[in-house]
Amino acid sequence: MTTAVAAAQRRHELGFAALVATSALIAIVAEQVPGWIALHWLCKPLTTLLLAGWVWRERGAEPRYRGLILGGLLCSTAGDVFLMLPGDQFVFGLASFLIAHLAYLFAFRARGPWFARWLPFAVYALIAVVMLIQLWPTLPAGLHAPVLVYVAALSGMAAQAAAVWLVRRDAASAAAAIGAACFVVSDGILAWNRFLMPLPYGHAWVLVGYWTAQAFIARSVRRDA
């Protein structure tokens, strides 16, 4: 790749990153400002779809990995929409993100064997247990099983990403591991805010962590990430 082509590609990526960041910022701010909720409804799924579009354009990436990450982003978009619909569509949103995490889990498996390193699985299992101990008394009975399955998938996905990074030690696997960790943080804040105690600007912090996670995971599609 020539210097001029690389520079042009870099400018394109920076411009696209600015577009994604702007859409995310509008979605976050619009949710807090009275009368701006329509912008939130528009920009929340749009931000995730923009990241899906970026992955779609990365035709030089590993096809299986790219396809699974793209599927995860599209399922996440469905989850975004379910969580915005009138009424409590939390279970449908949870199911959408569960499928997304499974897609990411198998994408990370495509880059490294299962349980390539045990330490990330031990760490994320401990985090999952602590999270469930905190949530269990306040969860509605009907959510016990769905949340248990979801937390297992989330922590397994993050652990697999970290284990692959420990084996490969490249920028792409590092991006995936960072993104997966940010997803755990974001979902932890969401669960605390919803089931334990509302946090100041809790939903805004959830979205910051969520799109940081998705952006890093999307970026991991490039092998020279």
C-alpha positions in Angstrom: 0.0 0.0 0.0 1.5 3.4 -1.0 1.8 6.2 1.4 -0.8 8.3 -0.4 -3.4 5.4 -0.4 -2.7 4.7 3.3 -3.1 8.4 4.2 -6.4 8.5 2.2 -7.6 5.4 4.0 -6.7 6.9 7.4 -8.6 10.1 6.6 -11.6 8.0 5.6 -11.5 6.0 8.8 -11.2 9.2 10.9 -14.1 10.7 9.1 -16.2 7.6 9.7 -15.2 7.4 13.3 -16.3 11.0 13.7 -19.7 10.2 12.1 -20.2 7.3 14.5 -19.2 9.4 17.5 -21.5 12.2 16.5 -24.5 9.8 16.1 -23.7 8.2 19.4 -23.4 11.6 21.2 -26.7 12.8 19.7 -28.4 9.6 20.9 -27.0 10.0 24.4 -27.8 13.7 24.7 -31.2 13.5 23.1 -32.4 11.0 25.7 -31.7 13.6 28.4 -33.3 16.6 26.8 -37.0 17.1 26.9 -38.5 17.1 23.4 -35.5 15.5 21.7 -36.6 11.9 22.2 -37.2 11.4 18.4 -33.5 12.1 17.8 -32.6 9.4 20.4 -35.0 6.9 18.7 -33.3 7.7 15.3 -29.6 7.8 16.3 -29.5 4.9 18.8 -30.1 2.1 16.2 -28.3 4.3 13.5 -25.1 4.3 15.5 -24.9 0.5 15.7 -26.0 0.2 12.1 -23.1 2.5 11.0 -20.7 0.1 12.8 -22.3 -2.8 11.0 -21.9 -0.9 7.7 -18.2 -0.4 8.4 -17.8 -4.2 9.0 -19.7 -4.9 5.8 -17.2 -2.8 3.8 -14.2 -4.7 5.2 -14.2 -7.2 2.4 -10.6 -8.1 3.0 -11.2 -9.5 6.5 -11.5 -13.2 7.4 -15.0 -14.1 6.0 -16.2 -16.2 8.9 -15.0 -13.7 11.5 -16.5 -10.8 9.6 -19.8 -12.5 9.1 -20.2 -13.4 12.7 -19.3 -9.9 13.9 -21.7 -8.4 11.4 -24.4 -10.7 12.6 -23.7 -9.7 16.2 -24.0 -6.0 15.3 -27.3 -6.6 13.5 -28.7 -8.5 16.5 -27.5 -5.7 18.7 -29.4 -3.2 16.5 -32.6 -5.3 17.1 -31.9 -5.2 20.8 -31.5 -1.4 20.6 -34.9 -1.2 19.0 -36.6 -3.5 21.5 -35.3 -1.6 24.5 -36.8 1.6 23.0 -40.3 0.3 22.2 -43.3 1.3 24.3 -43.9 -1.0 27.2 -41.3 -3.3 28.8 -39.6 -5.2 26.0 -36.6 -6.1 28.2 -36.8 -9.8 27.6 -36.8 -9.4 23.8 -33.9 -7.0 24.1 -32.1 -9.5 26.3 -32.6 -12.3 23.8 -31.3 -10.1 20.9 -28.1 -9.3 22.8 -27.8 -12.9 23.9 -27.6 -14.0 20.3 -25.2 -11.1 19.6 -22.9 -12.3 22.3 -23.0 -15.9 21.0 -22.1 -14.6 17.5 -19.1 -12.7 19.0 -18.2 -15.8 21.1 -18.0 -18.0 17.9 -16.2 -15.2 16.1 -13.5 -15.2 18.7 -13.4 -19.0 18.6 -12.6 -18.7 14.9 -9.3 -16.9 15.9 -8.2 -19.3 18.7 -9.1 -22.5 20.4 -11.5 -22.8 23.3 -10.0 -22.2 26.7 -6.6 -21.4 25.2 -5.7 -19.7 28.5 -7.6 -20.5 31.8 -7.0 -17.2 33.6 -9.5 -15.0 31.7 -12.2 -17.6 32.3 -11.5 -17.7 36.0 -11.5 -13.9 36.2 -14.7 -13.4 34.2 -16.4 -16.3 36.1 -15.7 -14.6 39.3 -17.1 -11.3 38.0 -20.2 -13.2 36.8 -20.7 -14.8 40.2 -20.4 -11.4 42.0 -22.8 -9.8 39.6 -25.4 -12.6 40.0 -25.1 -12.5 43.8 -25.8 -8.8 43.8 -28.7 -9.0 41.3 -30.5 -12.2 42.4 -32.5 -10.9 45.3 -33.9 -8.0 43.2 -34.6 -9.9 40.0 -38.2 -10.8 39.1 -38.6 -14.6 39.3 -39.3 -14.8 35.6 -35.9 -13.3 34.8 -33.8 -15.6 36.9 -33.2 -18.2 34.1 -32.8 -15.6 31.2 -30.4 -13.5 33.2 -28.3 -16.5 34.3 -28.0 -17.6 30.6 -27.2 -14.1 29.5 -24.5 -13.5 32.1 -22.9 -16.9 31.2 -22.8 -16.0 27.5 -21.5 -12.5 28.2 -18.7 -13.6 30.5 -17.8 -16.5 28.3 -17.6 -14.2 25.3 -15.3 -11.8 27.1 -13.1 -14.6 28.5 -12.7 -16.1 25.0 -11.7 -12.8 23.6 -9.1 -12.2 26.3 -7.8 -15.8 26.0 -7.3 -15.3 22.2 -5.4 -12.1 22.8 -3.1 -13.8 25.3 -2.3 -16.4 22.5 -2.1 -14.1 19.5 -0.9 -10.8 21.0 -1.9 -8.8 17.9 -3.8 -5.6 17.5 -7.0 -7.2 16.2 -7.3 -9.6 19.1 -6.5 -6.8 21.5 -9.3 -4.7 20.1 -11.7 -7.6 20.5 -10.6 -8.2 24.1 -11.0 -4.5 25.0 -14.5 -4.4 23.3 -15.7 -7.5 25.2 -14.5 -6.1 28.5 -16.3 -2.8 27.8 -19.5 -4.8 27.1 -19.2 -6.4 30.6 -18.8 -3.0 32.2 -21.7 -1.5 30.2 -24.0 -4.4 31.0 -23.0 -4.3 34.7 -23.9 -0.6 34.9 -27.2 -1.3 33.1 -28.1 -4.1 35.5 -27.1 -2.1 38.6 -29.1 0.9 37.3 -32.2 -1.2 36.5 -32.4 -3.7 39.3 -30.4 -2.3 42.2 -30.1 1.4 42.4 -30.5 4.2 39.8 -27.2 5.9 39.1 -26.8 9.5 38.1 -26.9 9.6 34.2 -26.8 5.8 34.4 -28.2 5.2 31.0 -25.8 7.6 29.4 -22.9 5.7 30.9 -24.4 2.5 29.7 -24.5 3.8 26.1 -20.9 5.2 26.3 -19.6 1.8 27.4 -21.9 0.0 24.9 -20.7 1.9 21.8 -17.1 1.8 22.9 -17.5 -2.0 23.1 -19.1 -2.3 19.7 -16.6 0.0 18.1 -13.6 -2.0 19.3 -15.3 -5.3 18.3 -16.0 -3.9 14.9 -12.4 -2.7 14.6 -11.2 -6.1 15.4 -12.4 -7.3 12.0 -9.3 -5.8 10.4 -6.4 -8.1 10.9 -4.0 -5.1 11.0 -6.3 -3.4 13.5 
